[in-house]
Amino acid sequence: MSLEFAKSPVKLSCIAPGPVHTELHRDLAIHPSISRNITRPLNADDVAETIRWVMTQPSHINIPQIVVLPQDHSI
């Protein structure tokens, strides 16, 4: 897809968040972050703030990929 937009003003970014606490996990007995010993998983606002940050960068800056993890997530 990036080749399709290479000569256009459209920029593409892949935002890859780590564990995010959402309603999708409400029916699980144990949230995936707990089994990984992550005390503070990301929340939807963290992901939204990352998207906002990427979108507000100057036009000469390209951010093709960004990985966002909770502080206690092992890399």
PDB file of N, CA, C and O in Angstrom:
ATOM      1  N   MET A   1       0.811  -1.182   0.000  1.00  0.00           N
ATOM      2  CA  MET A   1       0.000   0.000   0.000  1.00  0.00           C
ATOM      3  C   MET A   1       0.864   1.259   0.000  1.00  0.00           C
ATOM      4  O   MET A   1       0.496   2.258  -0.619  1.00  0.00           O
ATOM      5  N   SER A   2       1.996   1.226   0.678  1.00  0.00           N
ATOM      6  CA  SER A   2       2.847   2.417   0.710  1.00  0.00           C
ATOM      7  C   SER A   2       3.345   2.788  -0.682  1.00  0.00           C
ATOM      8  O   SER A   2       3.556   3.967  -0.964  1.00  0.00           O
ATOM      9  N   LEU A   3       3.537   1.802  -1.557  1.00  0.00           N
ATOM     10  CA  LEU A   3       3.949   2.105  -2.929  1.00  0.00           C
ATOM     11  C   LEU A   3       2.851   2.843  -3.686  1.00  0.00           C
ATOM     12  O   LEU A   3       3.134   3.714  -4.508  1.00  0.00           O
ATOM     13  N   GLU A   4       1.606   2.496  -3.409  1.00  0.00           N
ATOM     14  CA  GLU A   4       0.477   3.148  -4.069  1.00  0.00           C
ATOM     15  C   GLU A   4       0.403   4.634  -3.732  1.00  0.00           C
ATOM     16  O   GLU A   4      -0.026   5.441  -4.557  1.00  0.00           O
ATOM     17  N   PHE A   5       0.818   4.991  -2.530  1.00  0.00           N
ATOM     18  CA  PHE A   5       0.709   6.367  -2.070  1.00  0.00           C
ATOM     19  C   PHE A   5       2.047   7.105  -2.059  1.00  0.00           C
ATOM     20  O   PHE A   5       2.124   8.230  -1.566  1.00  0.00           O
ATOM     21  N   ALA A   6       3.086   6.495  -2.589  1.00  0.00           N
ATOM     22  CA  ALA A   6       4.431   7.070  -2.519  1.00  0.00           C
ATOM     23  C   ALA A   6       4.516   8.473  -3.100  1.00  0.00           C
ATOM     24  O   ALA A   6       5.247   9.310  -2.571  1.00  0.00           O
ATOM     25  N   LYS A   7       3.797   8.745  -4.159  1.00  0.00           N
ATOM     26  CA  LYS A   7       3.876  10.061  -4.801  1.00  0.00           C
ATOM     27  C   LYS A   7       2.676  10.948  -4.466  1.00  0.00           C
ATOM     28  O   LYS A   7       2.428  11.942  -5.149  1.00  0.00           O
ATOM     29  N   SER A   8       1.952  10.600  -3.443  1.00  0.00           N
ATOM     30  CA  SER A   8       0.799  11.407  -3.044  1.00  0.00           C
ATOM     31  C   SER A   8       1.080  12.046  -1.679  1.00  0.00           C
ATOM     32  O   SER A   8       2.038  11.664  -1.007  1.00  0.00           O
ATOM     33  N   PRO A   9       0.263  13.003  -1.269  1.00  0.00           N
ATOM     34  CA  PRO A   9       0.469  13.616   0.045  1.00  0.00           C
ATOM     35  C   PRO A   9      -0.014  12.730   1.205  1.00  0.00           C
ATOM     36  O   PRO A   9       0.140  13.096   2.370  1.00  0.00           O
ATOM     37  N   VAL A  10      -0.587  11.582   0.889  1.00  0.00           N
ATOM     38  CA  VAL A  10      -1.076  10.671   1.920  1.00  0.00           C
ATOM     39  C   VAL A  10       0.103   9.963   2.572  1.00  0.00           C
ATOM     40  O   VAL A  10       0.981   9.437   1.888  1.00  0.00           O
ATOM     41  N   LYS A  11       0.115   9.955   3.913  1.00  0.00           N
ATOM     42  CA  LYS A  11       1.163   9.248   4.644  1.00  0.00           C
ATOM     43  C   LYS A  11       0.537   8.062   5.372  1.00  0.00           C
ATOM     44  O   LYS A  11      -0.596   8.139   5.846  1.00  0.00           O
ATOM     45  N   LEU A  12       1.279   6.978   5.455  1.00  0.00           N
ATOM     46  CA  LEU A  12       0.808   5.772   6.130  1.00  0.00           C
ATOM     47  C   LEU A  12       1.663   5.508   7.352  1.00  0.00           C
ATOM     48  O   LEU A  12       2.883   5.668   7.315  1.00  0.00           O
ATOM     49  N   SER A  13       1.022   5.103   8.433  1.00  0.00           N
ATOM     50  CA  SER A  13       1.732   4.725   9.650  1.00  0.00           C
ATOM     51  C   SER A  13       1.091   3.470  10.209  1.00  0.00           C
ATOM     52  O   SER A  13      -0.131   3.321  10.185  1.00  0.00           O
ATOM     53  N   CYS A  14       1.916   2.575  10.708  1.00  0.00           N
ATOM     54  CA  CYS A  14       1.442   1.369  11.384  1.00  0.00           C
ATOM     55  C   CYS A  14       1.680   1.578  12.876  1.00  0.00           C
ATOM     56  O   CYS A  14       2.823   1.710  13.315  1.00  0.00           O
ATOM     57  N   ILE A  15       0.611   1.607  13.645  1.00  0.00           N
ATOM     58  CA  ILE A  15       0.725   1.769  15.090  1.00  0.00           C
ATOM     59  C   ILE A  15       0.427   0.418  15.715  1.00  0.00           C
ATOM     60  O   ILE A  15      -0.674  -0.117  15.579  1.00  0.00           O
ATOM     61  N   ALA A  16       1.426  -0.127  16.401  1.00  0.00           N
ATOM     62  CA  ALA A  16       1.313  -1.466  16.986  1.00  0.00           C
ATOM     63  C   ALA A  16       1.328  -1.356  18.511  1.00  0.00           C
ATOM     64  O   ALA A  16       2.397  -1.259  19.113  1.00  0.00           O
ATOM     65  N   PRO A  17       0.154  -1.370  19.136  1.00  0.00           N
ATOM     66  CA  PRO A  17       0.124  -1.283  20.593  1.00  0.00           C
ATOM     67  C   PRO A  17       0.330  -2.647  21.243  1.00  0.00           C
ATOM     68  O   PRO A  17      -0.010  -3.686  20.678  1.00  0.00           O
ATOM     69  N   GLY A  18       0.889  -2.612  22.429  1.00  0.00           N
ATOM     70  CA  GLY A  18       0.994  -3.821  23.237  1.00  0.00           C
ATOM     71  C   GLY A  18      -0.372  -4.112  23.857  1.00  0.00           C
ATOM     72  O   GLY A  18      -1.393  -3.688  23.316  1.00  0.00           O
ATOM     73  N   PRO A  19      -0.407  -4.825  24.977  1.00  0.00           N
ATOM     74  CA  PRO A  19      -1.681  -5.158  25.615  1.00  0.00           C
ATOM     75  C   PRO A  19      -2.483  -3.899  25.972  1.00  0.00           C
ATOM     76  O   PRO A  19      -1.972  -2.974  26.603  1.00  0.00           O
ATOM     77  N   VAL A  20      -3.742  -3.892  25.553  1.00  0.00           N
ATOM     78  CA  VAL A  20      -4.634  -2.760  25.813  1.00  0.00           C
ATOM     79  C   VAL A  20      -5.842  -3.275  26.588  1.00  0.00           C
ATOM     80  O   VAL A  20      -6.471  -4.257  26.192  1.00  0.00           O
ATOM     81  N   HIS A  21      -6.160  -2.611  27.687  1.00  0.00           N
ATOM     82  CA  HIS A  21      -7.315  -2.999  28.489  1.00  0.00           C
ATOM     83  C   HIS A  21      -8.570  -2.423  27.829  1.00  0.00           C
ATOM     84  O   HIS A  21      -8.782  -1.210  27.833  1.00  0.00           O
ATOM     85  N   THR A  22      -9.399  -3.309  27.262  1.00  0.00           N
ATOM     86  CA  THR A  22     -10.634  -2.890  26.593  1.00  0.00           C
ATOM     87  C   THR A  22     -11.774  -3.822  26.989  1.00  0.00           C
ATOM     88  O   THR A  22     -11.572  -4.811  27.694  1.00  0.00           O
ATOM     89  N   GLU A  23     -12.946  -3.496  26.533  1.00  0.00           N
ATOM     90  CA  GLU A  23     -14.123  -4.331  26.784  1.00  0.00           C
ATOM     91  C   GLU A  23     -14.046  -5.677  26.067  1.00  0.00           C
ATOM     92  O   GLU A  23     -14.795  -6.594  26.405  1.00  0.00           O
ATOM     93  N   LEU A  24     -13.167  -5.810  25.095  1.00  0.00           N
ATOM     94  CA  LEU A  24     -13.041  -7.083  24.376  1.00  0.00           C
ATOM     95  C   LEU A  24     -12.639  -8.225  25.304  1.00  0.00           C
ATOM     96  O   LEU A  24     -12.887  -9.392  25.001  1.00  0.00           O
ATOM     97  N   HIS A  25     -12.021  -7.888  26.428  1.00  0.00           N
ATOM     98  CA  HIS A  25     -11.530  -8.911  27.351  1.00  0.00           C
ATOM     99  C   HIS A  25     -12.458  -9.129  28.548  1.00  0.00           C
ATOM    100  O   HIS A  25     -12.101  -9.863  29.470  1.00  0.00           O
ATOM    101  N   ARG A  26     -13.617  -8.519  28.553  1.00  0.00           N
ATOM    102  CA  ARG A  26     -14.481  -8.559  29.739  1.00  0.00           C
ATOM    103  C   ARG A  26     -14.958  -9.967  30.098  1.00  0.00           C
ATOM    104  O   ARG A  26     -15.253 -10.228  31.264  1.00  0.00           O
ATOM    105  N   ASP A  27     -15.042 -10.873  29.135  1.00  0.00           N
ATOM    106  CA  ASP A  27     -15.532 -12.221  29.417  1.00  0.00           C
ATOM    107  C   ASP A  27     -14.420 -13.205  29.779  1.00  0.00           C
ATOM    108  O   ASP A  27     -14.696 -14.364  30.090  1.00  0.00           O
ATOM    109  N   LEU A  28     -13.185 -12.758  29.743  1.00  0.00           N
ATOM    110  CA  LEU A  28     -12.071 -13.634  30.100  1.00  0.00           C
ATOM    111  C   LEU A  28     -11.903 -13.682  31.611  1.00  0.00           C
ATOM    112  O   LEU A  28     -12.074 -12.669  32.290  1.00  0.00           O
ATOM    113  N   ALA A  29     -11.574 -14.838  32.132  1.00  0.00           N
ATOM    114  CA  ALA A  29     -11.344 -14.959  33.573  1.00  0.00           C
ATOM    115  C   ALA A  29     -10.117 -14.159  33.997  1.00  0.00           C
ATOM    116  O   ALA A  29     -10.104 -13.558  35.071  1.00  0.00           O
ATOM    117  N   ILE A  30      -9.093 -14.151  33.158  1.00  0.00           N
ATOM    118  CA  ILE A  30      -7.857 -13.420  33.448  1.00  0.00           C
ATOM    119  C   ILE A  30      -7.492 -12.594  32.224  1.00  0.00           C
ATOM    120  O   ILE A  30      -7.398 -13.116  31.113  1.00  0.00           O
ATOM    121  N   HIS A  31      -7.287 -11.304  32.438  1.00  0.00           N
ATOM    122  CA  HIS A  31      -6.877 -10.427  31.330  1.00  0.00           C
ATOM    123  C   HIS A  31      -5.475 -10.841  30.884  1.00  0.00           C
ATOM    124  O   HIS A  31      -4.639 -11.160  31.730  1.00  0.00           O
ATOM    125  N   PRO A  32      -5.194 -10.846  29.574  1.00  0.00           N
ATOM    126  CA  PRO A  32      -3.871 -11.254  29.082  1.00  0.00           C
ATOM    127  C   PRO A  32      -2.709 -10.507  29.730  1.00  0.00           C
ATOM    128  O   PRO A  32      -1.627 -11.075  29.879  1.00  0.00           O
ATOM    129  N   SER A  33      -2.905  -9.259  30.113  1.00  0.00           N
ATOM    130  CA  SER A  33      -1.809  -8.514  30.744  1.00  0.00           C
ATOM    131  C   SER A  33      -1.448  -9.096  32.105  1.00  0.00           C
ATOM    132  O   SER A  33      -0.285  -9.044  32.505  1.00  0.00           O
ATOM    133  N   ILE A  34      -2.416  -9.645  32.818  1.00  0.00           N
ATOM    134  CA  ILE A  34      -2.138 -10.233  34.132  1.00  0.00           C
ATOM    135  C   ILE A  34      -1.272 -11.475  33.978  1.00  0.00           C
ATOM    136  O   ILE A  34      -0.340 -11.676  34.756  1.00  0.00           O
ATOM    137  N   SER A  35      -1.565 -12.309  32.986  1.00  0.00           N
ATOM    138  CA  SER A  35      -0.763 -13.518  32.777  1.00  0.00           C
ATOM    139  C   SER A  35       0.658 -13.181  32.341  1.00  0.00           C
ATOM    140  O   SER A  35       1.552 -14.021  32.446  1.00  0.00           O
ATOM    141  N   ARG A  36       0.876 -11.957  31.851  1.00  0.00           N
ATOM    142  CA  ARG A  36       2.223 -11.516  31.446  1.00  0.00           C
ATOM    143  C   ARG A  36       2.877 -10.630  32.506  1.00  0.00           C
ATOM    144  O   ARG A  36       3.926 -10.036  32.257  1.00  0.00           O
ATOM    145  N   ASN A  37       2.264 -10.541  33.679  1.00  0.00           N
ATOM    146  CA  ASN A  37       2.773  -9.717  34.784  1.00  0.00           C
ATOM    147  C   ASN A  37       2.896  -8.240  34.414  1.00  0.00           C
ATOM    148  O   ASN A  37       3.847  -7.572  34.820  1.00  0.00           O
ATOM    149  N   ILE A  38       1.949  -7.739  33.656  1.00  0.00           N
ATOM    150  CA  ILE A  38       1.912  -6.324  33.295  1.00  0.00           C
ATOM    151  C   ILE A  38       0.908  -5.652  34.227  1.00  0.00           C
ATOM    152  O   ILE A  38      -0.292  -5.917  34.167  1.00  0.00           O
ATOM    153  N   THR A  39       1.422  -4.780  35.084  1.00  0.00           N
ATOM    154  CA  THR A  39       0.558  -4.176  36.096  1.00  0.00           C
ATOM    155  C   THR A  39      -0.328  -3.072  35.544  1.00  0.00           C
ATOM    156  O   THR A  39      -1.436  -2.868  36.040  1.00  0.00           O
ATOM    157  N   ARG A  40       0.138  -2.354  34.527  1.00  0.00           N
ATOM    158  CA  ARG A  40      -0.644  -1.256  33.952  1.00  0.00           C
ATOM    159  C   ARG A  40      -0.674  -1.378  32.431  1.00  0.00           C
ATOM    160  O   ARG A  40       0.152  -0.770  31.751  1.00  0.00           O
ATOM    161  N   PRO A  41      -1.622  -2.160  31.882  1.00  0.00           N
ATOM    162  CA  PRO A  41      -1.705  -2.251  30.422  1.00  0.00           C
ATOM    163  C   PRO A  41      -2.103  -0.896  29.840  1.00  0.00           C
ATOM    164  O   PRO A  41      -2.571  -0.013  30.558  1.00  0.00           O
ATOM    165  N   LEU A  42      -1.915  -0.750  28.554  1.00  0.00           N
ATOM    166  CA  LEU A  42      -2.348   0.465  27.879  1.00  0.00           C
ATOM    167  C   LEU A  42      -3.869   0.554  27.930  1.00  0.00           C
ATOM    168  O   LEU A  42      -4.548  -0.444  28.168  1.00  0.00           O
ATOM    169  N   ASN A  43      -4.397   1.745  27.705  1.00  0.00           N
ATOM    170  CA  ASN A  43      -5.838   1.895  27.560  1.00  0.00           C
ATOM    171  C   ASN A  43      -6.115   2.564  26.217  1.00  0.00           C
ATOM    172  O   ASN A  43      -5.190   2.993  25.527  1.00  0.00           O
ATOM    173  N   ALA A  44      -7.368   2.650  25.859  1.00  0.00           N
ATOM    174  CA  ALA A  44      -7.731   3.202  24.549  1.00  0.00           C
ATOM    175  C   ALA A  44      -7.234   4.636  24.380  1.00  0.00           C
ATOM    176  O   ALA A  44      -6.864   5.034  23.275  1.00  0.00           O
ATOM    177  N   ASP A  45      -7.223   5.411  25.458  1.00  0.00           N
ATOM    178  CA  ASP A  45      -6.729   6.792  25.378  1.00  0.00           C
ATOM    179  C   ASP A  45      -5.245   6.842  25.033  1.00  0.00           C
ATOM    180  O   ASP A  45      -4.805   7.748  24.325  1.00  0.00           O
ATOM    181  N   ASP A  46      -4.469   5.878  25.525  1.00  0.00           N
ATOM    182  CA  ASP A  46      -3.041   5.825  25.188  1.00  0.00           C
ATOM    183  C   ASP A  46      -2.852   5.627  23.687  1.00  0.00           C
ATOM    184  O   ASP A  46      -2.012   6.279  23.067  1.00  0.00           O
ATOM    185  N   VAL A  47      -3.631   4.736  23.118  1.00  0.00           N
ATOM    186  CA  VAL A  47      -3.538   4.468  21.679  1.00  0.00           C
ATOM    187  C   VAL A  47      -4.014   5.690  20.892  1.00  0.00           C
ATOM    188  O   VAL A  47      -3.394   6.074  19.901  1.00  0.00           O
ATOM    189  N   ALA A  48      -5.109   6.294  21.333  1.00  0.00           N
ATOM    190  CA  ALA A  48      -5.625   7.488  20.653  1.00  0.00           C
ATOM    191  C   ALA A  48      -4.609   8.626  20.697  1.00  0.00           C
ATOM    192  O   ALA A  48      -4.431   9.331  19.704  1.00  0.00           O
ATOM    193  N   GLU A  49      -3.943   8.811  21.828  1.00  0.00           N
ATOM    194  CA  GLU A  49      -2.925   9.864  21.947  1.00  0.00           C
ATOM    195  C   GLU A  49      -1.753   9.594  21.011  1.00  0.00           C
ATOM    196  O   GLU A  49      -1.189  10.527  20.439  1.00  0.00           O
ATOM    197  N   THR A  50      -1.387   8.335  20.852  1.00  0.00           N
ATOM    198  CA  THR A  50      -0.316   7.978  19.917  1.00  0.00           C
ATOM    199  C   THR A  50      -0.721   8.320  18.487  1.00  0.00           C
ATOM    200  O   THR A  50       0.077   8.867  17.725  1.00  0.00           O
ATOM    201  N   ILE A  51      -1.948   7.998  18.127  1.00  0.00           N
ATOM    202  CA  ILE A  51      -2.452   8.326  16.788  1.00  0.00           C
ATOM    203  C   ILE A  51      -2.437   9.838  16.584  1.00  0.00           C
ATOM    204  O   ILE A  51      -2.006  10.320  15.537  1.00  0.00           O
ATOM    205  N   ARG A  52      -2.908  10.588  17.582  1.00  0.00           N
ATOM    206  CA  ARG A  52      -2.914  12.045  17.483  1.00  0.00           C
ATOM    207  C   ARG A  52      -1.502  12.578  17.295  1.00  0.00           C
ATOM    208  O   ARG A  52      -1.276  13.461  16.467  1.00  0.00           O
ATOM    209  N   TRP A  53      -0.550  12.046  18.059  1.00  0.00           N
ATOM    210  CA  TRP A  53       0.837  12.499  17.965  1.00  0.00           C
ATOM    211  C   TRP A  53       1.400  12.249  16.564  1.00  0.00           C
ATOM    212  O   TRP A  53       2.031  13.129  15.979  1.00  0.00           O
ATOM    213  N   VAL A  54       1.172  11.057  16.035  1.00  0.00           N
ATOM    214  CA  VAL A  54       1.662  10.738  14.686  1.00  0.00           C
ATOM    215  C   VAL A  54       1.051  11.690  13.661  1.00  0.00           C
ATOM    216  O   VAL A  54       1.745  12.185  12.773  1.00  0.00           O
ATOM    217  N   MET A  55      -0.239  11.941  13.786  1.00  0.00           N
ATOM    218  CA  MET A  55      -0.933  12.777  12.801  1.00  0.00           C
ATOM    219  C   MET A  55      -0.551  14.256  12.866  1.00  0.00           C
ATOM    220  O   MET A  55      -0.749  14.987  11.895  1.00  0.00           O
ATOM    221  N   THR A  56      -0.011  14.699  13.988  1.00  0.00           N
ATOM    222  CA  THR A  56       0.307  16.122  14.131  1.00  0.00           C
ATOM    223  C   THR A  56       1.776  16.439  13.877  1.00  0.00           C
ATOM    224  O   THR A  56       2.220  17.557  14.138  1.00  0.00           O
ATOM    225  N   GLN A  57       2.522  15.485  13.380  1.00  0.00           N
ATOM    226  CA  GLN A  57       3.920  15.761  13.056  1.00  0.00           C
ATOM    227  C   GLN A  57       4.005  16.604  11.784  1.00  0.00           C
ATOM    228  O   GLN A  57       3.121  16.532  10.930  1.00  0.00           O
ATOM    229  N   PRO A  58       5.063  17.401  11.659  1.00  0.00           N
ATOM    230  CA  PRO A  58       5.225  18.222  10.450  1.00  0.00           C
ATOM    231  C   PRO A  58       5.226  17.359   9.187  1.00  0.00           C
ATOM    232  O   PRO A  58       5.557  16.174   9.232  1.00  0.00           O
ATOM    233  N   SER A  59       4.859  17.960   8.079  1.00  0.00           N
ATOM    234  CA  SER A  59       4.691  17.212   6.831  1.00  0.00           C
ATOM    235  C   SER A  59       5.981  16.574   6.328  1.00  0.00           C
ATOM    236  O   SER A  59       5.930  15.615   5.558  1.00  0.00           O
ATOM    237  N   HIS A  60       7.130  17.085   6.746  1.00  0.00           N
ATOM    238  CA  HIS A  60       8.396  16.502   6.279  1.00  0.00           C
ATOM    239  C   HIS A  60       8.826  15.292   7.110  1.00  0.00           C
ATOM    240  O   HIS A  60       9.850  14.673   6.818  1.00  0.00           O
ATOM    241  N   ILE A  61       8.057  14.956   8.133  1.00  0.00           N
ATOM    242  CA  ILE A  61       8.376  13.806   8.985  1.00  0.00           C
ATOM    243  C   ILE A  61       7.458  12.650   8.618  1.00  0.00           C
ATOM    244  O   ILE A  61       6.242  12.813   8.522  1.00  0.00           O
ATOM    245  N   ASN A  62       8.055  11.484   8.416  1.00  0.00           N
ATOM    246  CA  ASN A  62       7.309  10.270   8.109  1.00  0.00           C
ATOM    247  C   ASN A  62       7.562   9.262   9.221  1.00  0.00           C
ATOM    248  O   ASN A  62       8.713   8.976   9.550  1.00  0.00           O
ATOM    249  N   ILE A  63       6.513   8.732   9.792  1.00  0.00           N
ATOM    250  CA  ILE A  63       6.625   7.721  10.840  1.00  0.00           C
ATOM    251  C   ILE A  63       5.969   6.455  10.298  1.00  0.00           C
ATOM    252  O   ILE A  63       4.759   6.277  10.443  1.00  0.00           O
ATOM    253  N   PRO A  64       6.751   5.573   9.675  1.00  0.00           N
ATOM    254  CA  PRO A  64       6.157   4.388   9.064  1.00  0.00           C
ATOM    255  C   PRO A  64       5.641   3.373  10.081  1.00  0.00           C
ATOM    256  O   PRO A  64       4.685   2.647   9.809  1.00  0.00           O
ATOM    257  N   GLN A  65       6.280   3.326  11.261  1.00  0.00           N
ATOM    258  CA  GLN A  65       5.859   2.341  12.255  1.00  0.00           C
ATOM    259  C   GLN A  65       6.215   2.835  13.643  1.00  0.00           C
ATOM    260  O   GLN A  65       7.267   3.440  13.849  1.00  0.00           O
ATOM    261  N   ILE A  66       5.327   2.571  14.594  1.00  0.00           N
ATOM    262  CA  ILE A  66       5.603   2.895  15.983  1.00  0.00           C
ATOM    263  C   ILE A  66       5.011   1.782  16.847  1.00  0.00           C
ATOM    264  O   ILE A  66       3.874   1.358  16.636  1.00  0.00           O
ATOM    265  N   VAL A  67       5.786   1.319  17.813  1.00  0.00           N
ATOM    266  CA  VAL A  67       5.347   0.293  18.750  1.00  0.00           C
ATOM    267  C   VAL A  67       5.177   0.963  20.107  1.00  0.00           C
ATOM    268  O   VAL A  67       6.087   1.638  20.588  1.00  0.00           O
ATOM    269  N   VAL A  68       4.018   0.780  20.724  1.00  0.00           N
ATOM    270  CA  VAL A  68       3.720   1.391  22.011  1.00  0.00           C
ATOM    271  C   VAL A  68       3.454   0.267  23.010  1.00  0.00           C
ATOM    272  O   VAL A  68       2.548  -0.546  22.822  1.00  0.00           O
ATOM    273  N   LEU A  69       4.257   0.234  24.075  1.00  0.00           N
ATOM    274  CA  LEU A  69       4.142  -0.829  25.067  1.00  0.00           C
ATOM    275  C   LEU A  69       3.982  -0.246  26.465  1.00  0.00           C
ATOM    276  O   LEU A  69       4.452   0.860  26.733  1.00  0.00           O
ATOM    277  N   PRO A  70       3.321  -0.982  27.363  1.00  0.00           N
ATOM    278  CA  PRO A  70       3.308  -0.566  28.757  1.00  0.00           C
ATOM    279  C   PRO A  70       4.740  -0.589  29.304  1.00  0.00           C
ATOM    280  O   PRO A  70       5.587  -1.333  28.811  1.00  0.00           O
ATOM    281  N   GLN A  71       4.997   0.221  30.311  1.00  0.00           N
ATOM    282  CA  GLN A  71       6.353   0.342  30.842  1.00  0.00           C
ATOM    283  C   GLN A  71       6.926  -0.998  31.311  1.00  0.00           C
ATOM    284  O   GLN A  71       8.111  -1.264  31.110  1.00  0.00           O
ATOM    285  N   ASP A  72       6.103  -1.839  31.930  1.00  0.00           N
ATOM    286  CA  ASP A  72       6.633  -3.103  32.455  1.00  0.00           C
ATOM    287  C   ASP A  72       6.483  -4.276  31.486  1.00  0.00           C
ATOM    288  O   ASP A  72       6.559  -5.433  31.900  1.00  0.00           O
ATOM    289  N   HIS A  73       6.274  -3.989  30.214  1.00  0.00           N
ATOM    290  CA  HIS A  73       6.206  -5.026  29.178  1.00  0.00           C
ATOM    291  C   HIS A  73       7.623  -5.346  28.722  1.00  0.00           C
ATOM    292  O   HIS A  73       8.384  -4.439  28.384  1.00  0.00           O
ATOM    293  N   SER A  74       7.982  -6.615  28.709  1.00  0.00           N
ATOM    294  CA  SER A  74       9.322  -6.975  28.237  1.00  0.00           C
ATOM    295  C   SER A  74       9.377  -6.869  26.722  1.00  0.00           C
ATOM    296  O   SER A  74       8.415  -7.190  26.024  1.00  0.00           O
ATOM    297  N   ILE A  75      10.501  -6.421  26.237  1.00  0.00           N
ATOM    298  CA  ILE A  75      10.667  -6.227  24.791  1.00  0.00           C
ATOM    299  C   ILE A  75      11.286  -7.468  24.186  1.00  0.00           C
ATOM    300  O   ILE A  75      11.513  -7.518  22.978  1.00  0.00           O
TER     301      ILE A  75
END
